[in-house]
Amino acid sequence: MRTYPDFTWEYIVDFFESCRSWALAESAKSDDMSERRHSELIAAENVLKLLPKLQEHPQLGAFVPMRSLMMLRWFPTNECEIDLYFNGERFVINVFSRNLREAASINEEKLVTLDTAADEVYAFITQLHDD
């Protein structure tokens, strides 16, 4: 399992709190929040609700993900990637295969809830890990 030492749970929480604060500050400057800012606000708020569940998961909490834009990413092997993000309505897990000769392709996409996301990510990690 590949991890990135620069990413900590605290760093990820701080990032999403900053995104939420920034979107709220931008919306306070005008009466009309742009669709993009509204989407970022909704994503940040939902990921902030999810982060404690990921951190507190008995096994997954030890695997701090990489944060990339508004998504969380785990790398159980050099050839696989698991992404988790909020699409505006639900949480989505994408499992990618990485092949050096081809572009990354989605092997599986799964819609999950706030209550099932941590278990589902951990299930994919244990299914795919190379340790």
Secondary structure, 3 states (H helix, E strand, C coil): CECCCCCCHHHHHHHHHHHHHHHHHHHHHCCCCCHHHHHHHHHHHHHHHHHHHHHHCCCHHHCCCEEECCEEEEECCCCEEEEEEECCCCEEEEEEEEECCEEEEEEEEEEECCCCHHHHHHHHHHHHCCC
